[in-house]
Amino acid sequence: MTDKTKHGEQRNEGEGNKTAARQYNEAQHEFADSGKVDEKAREAEQALDKEQRELQRAEAVGKRHAHGEDPALRRK
C-alpha cells in the first residue's frame, strides 16, 4: 500500500490519517533526540513573557479609554 495514487496525489485515508500521524510522531522523536528541547523551551518562555507584557500594556491602554462599566452587564 502506498501513500500516493498513481497520479502522484496523496490518497484520502479518511478519519485518522495514519500516514500523517506516523510522520508527525517521527518528527517529534527526531526533535526530542536533537538536543534542542531545552533551548526551544527557553525561547518559548521568553516569547510568552514578552506577549504577557504586550497584553498588559494593551489592557492598560483600553482601561484609560474606558468610560466605566457597561450598565448592561448588571441588568437581569
CYANA upper distance limits for C-alpha pairs under 8 A (distance plus 0.5 A):
  3 ASP  CA     10 GLN  CA      6.53
  3 ASP  CA     11 ARG  CA      6.76
  3 ASP  CA     19 THR  CA      7.63
  4 LYS  CA      8 GLY  CA      5.94
  4 LYS  CA      9 GLU  CA      5.93
  4 LYS  CA     10 GLN  CA      5.00
  4 LYS  CA     11 ARG  CA      6.01
  5 THR  CA      9 GLU  CA      5.98
  5 THR  CA     10 GLN  CA      6.74
  5 THR  CA     11 ARG  CA      6.38
 12 ASN  CA     17 ASN  CA      8.49
 13 GLU  CA     17 ASN  CA      5.84
 13 GLU  CA     18 LYS  CA      7.89
 16 GLY  CA     21 ALA  CA      8.39
 17 ASN  CA     21 ALA  CA      6.75
 18 LYS  CA     22 ARG  CA      6.52
 19 THR  CA     23 GLN  CA      6.73
 20 ALA  CA     24 TYR  CA      6.55
 21 ALA  CA     25 ASN  CA      6.61
 22 ARG  CA     26 GLU  CA      6.62
 23 GLN  CA     27 ALA  CA      6.67
 24 TYR  CA     28 GLN  CA      6.69
 25 ASN  CA     29 HIS  CA      6.72
 26 GLU  CA     30 GLU  CA      6.60
 27 ALA  CA     31 PHE  CA      6.63
 28 GLN  CA     32 ALA  CA      6.63
 29 HIS  CA     33 ASP  CA      6.63
 30 GLU  CA     34 SER  CA      6.61
 31 PHE  CA     35 GLY  CA      7.92
 31 PHE  CA     36 LYS  CA      7.60
 31 PHE  CA     37 VAL  CA      7.84
 32 ALA  CA     36 LYS  CA      7.82
 32 ALA  CA     37 VAL  CA      6.80
 36 LYS  CA     40 LYS  CA      6.61
 37 VAL  CA     41 ALA  CA      6.55
 38 ASP  CA     42 ARG  CA      6.77
 39 GLU  CA     43 GLU  CA      6.84
 40 LYS  CA     44 ALA  CA      6.61
 41 ALA  CA     45 GLU  CA      6.71
 42 ARG  CA     46 GLN  CA      6.75
 43 GLU  CA     47 ALA  CA      6.71
 44 ALA  CA     48 LEU  CA      6.66
 45 GLU  CA     49 ASP  CA      6.71
 46 GLN  CA     50 LYS  CA      6.72
 47 ALA  CA     51 GLU  CA      6.60
 48 LEU  CA     52 GLN  CA      6.54
 49 ASP  CA     53 ARG  CA      6.86
 50 LYS  CA     54 GLU  CA      6.80
 51 GLU  CA     55 LEU  CA      6.64
 52 GLN  CA     56 GLN  CA      6.66
 53 ARG  CA     57 ARG  CA      6.74
 54 GLU  CA     58 ALA  CA      6.69
 55 LEU  CA     59 GLU  CA      6.58
 56 GLN  CA     60 ALA  CA      6.71
 57 ARG  CA     61 VAL  CA      6.79
 58 ALA  CA     62 GLY  CA      6.69
 59 GLU  CA     63 LYS  CA      6.64
 60 ALA  CA     64 ARG  CA      6.77
 61 VAL  CA     65 HIS  CA      7.11
 62 GLY  CA     66 ALA  CA      6.74
 69 GLU  CA     73 LEU  CA      8.23
 70 ASP  CA     74 ARG  CA      8.39
 71 PRO  CA     75 ARG  CA      7.45
